[in-house]
Amino acid sequence: MTKIKVDNPIVELDGDEMTRIIWQMIKDKLINPYLDIDLNYYDLGIESRDETEDKITVDAANAIREIGVGVKCATITPDEARVEEFDLKRMYRSPNGTIRNILGGTVFRQPIICSNVPRLVPGWTDPIVIGRHAFGDQYRATDFVVPGKGKLTMRWEAEDGSDTKEFDVFDFPGGGIAMSMYNLDDSIRDFARACMLYALDLKWPLYLSTKNTIMKAYDGRFKDLFQEVFDAEFKERFDALGIGYEHRLIDDMVAAALKWPGKFVWACKNYDGDVQSDTVAQGFGSLGLMTSVLLTPDGKTIEAEAAHGTVTRHYRAHQRGEETSTNSIASIFAWTRGLSKRAEIDGNDKLQNFATTLEKICVSTVERGSMTKDLALLVGAQQGWLSTEGFLDKVNENLEAALSAQ
């Protein structure tokens, strides 16, 4: 089979543990045999990040910004135990957080639906897309343990010193905790644009959830700026497609989402998106069936990855020489979503067809009864499963047959 020529490069970000093993298998079985592609490789494994004191993460993000497309393997975000395990120089920040803060944009998470995988929320018959604001709030907050009795104040000072605002937050009667967080008008507007562009592309309605009744200034700003951007830039296009935009309180939105069948985009603040994307993934059946795409507000740059972690437990089994059955579908979709964007930018129909076909083959392989253990346990006691490599071999076999038949 003649390889498909990919005219422009993709930035490849390698990762850690079991997902790193799977990532290499995907390249060996499903990417390199089919594509003539230039991959700008950055090793974001924890040892490499420690060696470069995390400079490689920044370099990788800047490369994605320059080239326009990145695909990323899952990575370790170190805690105290990981610092000790790898003898790290320091506790590095989440690579995803670093990349998001450099690129800006919004993380969109969407479930991969296989008809034979039971859903915990059976009424969800169509996908729900979570748009997670990728900047600020708790993820850029300053928090600390309050040592004892005392006053907490919050102060803002104009850059030129012409104005100040000071607020008495709380008189602590004893020890406690405190946090200060922030966001930016421009970032919120960009978040709104990215979500509205994504909803237009899918032709689905868009909902923003906040708690503006409690955080009147903070969450109220999200509500006001979304409405401002929608009215000025998107209302006519939404009306032409017969779709709408609406703000809802987060508690009302959670209840509504459980009742609705799907086919909507849900814009969430940073923390809400972190939580609700996992809720949606599990509600559809599995965290292993969830795509994650970071999209910039102009729609021109993406970074695609699996929405799950590095599968440490399976990696320990792999290190002991035991056979594993680890779900690779979300990692495959990280590649296909990146390749699809590369095809769109380059006008490469053959590459677009390859990416679309590979996604369909992943789903149809599961629906025809070939899957990893995590999905087999959901399907039922009689369902058999394949090893990590066995599943990828089956996908490759089916992909080869599908491409040959075209």
N, C-alpha and C positions, 0 to 999 in steps of 0.2 A: 504494500500500500504506500503510495506517494505521500510524503509528509506535507502537511499544510504549512505554507510559508507565513510567518508572522513578521510583518515589516518593522514593527517598533518594539522596543523591549518592555518587559514587566519587571518591577522590583519584587524580589522574593525575600521574605523574612522568615528564616528558620527559627525553630523553637526548642522546646524541652520535652524530655521524658517520652512517654508512649506516643504522644502526638508527633514528636520528632521522627520516631521510627516509622509511623504511618505516613508522614509527609514524604519521606524518601521513597517509600513503596509506591505512593501515588505518582511521584515523578517518574519512577522506573517503569511502571506498568501502564499509566494512563496519560502521561504528558509527553515525555521524550520520544516514545515510539511513534507518536502521531503528529507532533508539531516540530517545525524547524523554528525555534524561538530563542531569543537572547534574554537570559535571565540575569538581572543585576542582583547578585546574591549578597545578603547581609545575615550573618549568624547572630541571632538574638538569643541564643542559648545563654543560660545564666552565667556560665564560666566566661564566655566571650564578653558579656556585658561587664562583668567584674574586671576582666583584663583591661578593658578600654575605659573603665569607670563610667560606663553608660553612654560614652560618646557615640558608640555604634548605633544606638537607638535613635539619637538625634540625626546622625548621618542618614540612616534609613528613611526617616520621616522626610528629610529634605530631598532625598532621591525620589520619593513618591510624589512630592510636590512638583518636582521638575518633570518627571516622566508621565505622571497622570494616573498610573495604575499600580497598585501594590497588592500582593497576596501574602497573608501572614499565617504562620503556624501558631498554635497556642503556646504561651510562655508562662514561666513561673513568676509570680509576684512574691518576692521573699518576705517572710515574717521572721520572728526571732529564731525559730527552729531551723528555717532554711539558711539563715545567715551562719548558724553554727554548722549545719550539714555541709555547706560548700565553702566554709571558711571565708566568707565574703568580707570585702573591705568595709562595706556599709550596707544598710538596708535600702536597696534601690527602689525607686518608684515603679509603679505598674508601667510596663512598656506601652500598653494600650493608652494609658492616660497621657504619657509623654507624646505619643504620636498624635493623639486627638488634640492636645493643646497646641501642637505645631501646625497641624493641618486645619484646625477648626472643623466646622461642619457638624453633622448629625449622624448618629449610629442608628441604622434601621435594621431591626431584627424581624425575621419572617419564618414561620414554621414550614417545614417540608412535609407535605401530607401524603401518607401512604394509606390507601383505602383499607388495608387489612390490619393496620395497627390501631387498636382500640383507643378512643379518646376519653380522658377522664371527664371532660365536658362534652357529652355526646351531641349537644346542640351546635357545637362549632363545626359547621360543615364546610366553611371556606376560611382561607387564611386571615389572620389579624396581623397587621404590621405595627410594630412599636417603633416610633421615632424617638430616640433618647438624646436629649440635649447633651452635647459632649464637652461642656465647659462649665467650670465654676461650681457654686453651691458647696455641698459638703466635701467635694473632691479637691477644692482649693482652699478649704477653711483653715483657720487658726483655732485650735482647741487646746485646752489645758486643764489640769487638775487645780482647782482653787484650794490653796493650802489651809485657809482658815477664815475667820471673821474679817469682813472688809467690804469695800464698795467696788462694784464693777461699773465702769463707764465706757462709752464708745464715742470716739471723736473723729471727725473729718475736717481736714484743713485744705483750703483751695491752694493750688500749686503756687500762685503768686502771693499767698498769704492774705488776700483781701477778705476772706470769709472763713468762718469756722462754724461747725455744728457739733454740739456735744449732748449726749444723752445719758441719763442715769439709767443703767440697766437693772441693777439689783443690789440691795444691801444684804450680803451673805451673813447669816447668823453663825455659820461655821463652815467647815470644808464642803466642797461640792465640785461641780464641773461647769465649764463655760465654753462657748464657741462663737466665733464671728465668721460669717461667710458673705460672699458677694457674687454679683454677676454684672454683665455689661450690656447696655442698650444695643450696641452693634452686634454682639453675639446673639442676643435674643432675636433681633431682626433677621439675622442670618439663619438661625434655627427655624424661624417661621417660614422663610423662603424655601429652605431645603425641604421641609415637610410639605409645603404646598406644591412644590414641583413634583415631589414623589407621589402625592395624591393625584395630581393631574396625569402623571404617567400611567398610574394604575386605573385611573378613572373611578376612584373610590372616594367617599366622603372623608373629611378630616375632623378630628376632635382634639382639642387641647384640654388637659386636666390640670387644675391647680387647687390650692386651698386659699383662695383670695378672700374668703370671709374671715379668716383668722389672720393671715399675713397680708393685710390690706395694701401696704406699700410694695412689698417684695413680690408676692404672687400677683398682685394687682397690676404690676408693671408688665409681667408676662402677658396677661389678658389684654391689656391696652395696646401693647406693641403688636401682638398677633393681629388684633382687629385692624390696626392702622395699616399694616402691610397687606392684609387681605383686601381691604377696601380700596387701597391705592393701586395695587399691582395684580391682584388675582381674581377679584370678584367676577369680572366679565367672563374670564376663561372657565371658572367653575360653573357659572350659570349656563354657559354654552353646552357644557357636558351634562348638565342636570345633576351635579353633585354639590354638596354644601360644606360649609365650615361652621363649627359651633364650639363655644367654650362650655365646659361642664366642671362642676366640683369633683375632685378626685374620688370621693366616696360614692357619689352618684354614678360616676363613669365606671368604676369597678363593678357596681351592681348591674349596670346596663350591658357592659361587655360580656358578662356571664350569660345574659339572656339573648343577646343578638347572635345570629349565625356566622358572622364574620364579614369579610370584604369591607374593611374600613382601616384607616390609618389613625393611630392613637399617638399624639404628640405628648411626651412626658418630660418633665424636668429631670435633671441628671439622676438623682437618687430614685425617683419614682420609676424611671425607665429601667434602671438596674434591677429593681425588684420585679416589676410587672412583666418584663421580658422573660424572666425565668418562670413566672406564673403561667404565662401564655404557652411557653415551650412545654411545660409539664402537662398543662391542660390539653394540649394536642397530642400528647403521648410520650415525648422523650426530649430531654435536653440535647441528645445526640442528633436530633432532627431540627436544627435551628440554624439559619444563616445569619450572618452579621456583616453589614456593609457600612463603612463610614463614607458619607457623601458630603462634599463641600457645597456651599450655598449656590455656587454657579453651576453645579452639576457636572463639572469637568474633571474632577479628581475623585477616585475612590480607593479605599483600602478594604479588602474583603478578608474575612477570617471565620473560623468556626466559633460558635457562641459558647463553647464549653472549655473546660480546663485541660490540663496536661495528662489526665487519667493516671495519676501516680500509682494507685493500687495495681493496675494492670502492668505498669512499668516494673514494679517490684517483682511481679510474677515473671515477666520477660527476663529480668536480670537473673532470676533463679533457673532460667532455662525452661520454664513452663510455657505451654501453648496458651495464647490469649485469644479472646474473641472481642475485639474492640471495634466499636462503630466508627467507620471512617467517612460516613456520608457528609457530615457537616464540613469536614476538611476538604473533601472533593468539591463541594459547592463553593468553598472559598476560592478554589482555582477557577471553577466555571464562571462565577460572577465576575472575577477579574478578567478572564479571557473574553467574556461577553462585552465588557466595557471597552477593552482593547479593540475588539472587532467593530464596535459602534464608532469609536473615534476614528479608526483607520478605514472604515467602509469595507471591511473584510467579511464577505458573506460566508465563505467557507469556514472561517474560524467561528463565526456566529452559529452556524449550523452544528459544528462540532460541540460547542459548549452546550447548546440546547439539547442535542442528542444525548450527551453524557449525563445531563441532569435527568432526562426522561428514563434513561437506562438504569440509573441508580434506583429510582422509584419503582420501575417495573420489575427489577430484579427482586426487590423486597416483596412486591405484590404477587410475584410468582413463587414465593416461598423460600427464597435464599436470603438469609439475613444473619446478623451477629446476635450474640446471646441476649443482649439488653432488649432487643426488639422481640426476639423469640419468647422471652418470658412474659411480655405483654400480650402477645398473640394467643398463647395458651400452652397447656402442659404437653400437648402432642407435637408442638412445633419444634423441629430440629434447628440447629444453628451451625454456622461455619466459623472457622478460625478467622483471625484478623486478615491474614494473607489469603485464605481461601475465599473470603468474600470479595476481596479486590480482584482475585483471579476470575471469579464468576462475573463481576462487572465488566472486566476486560474482555472476556469471552463474548458477552452479550453486546458490548460496544462494537467489537470487531464485526460481528454478524450484522448489526444494524447499519454500520457505515458501508459495508460491502453490498448491502441490499439497496442502497440509495442510488 
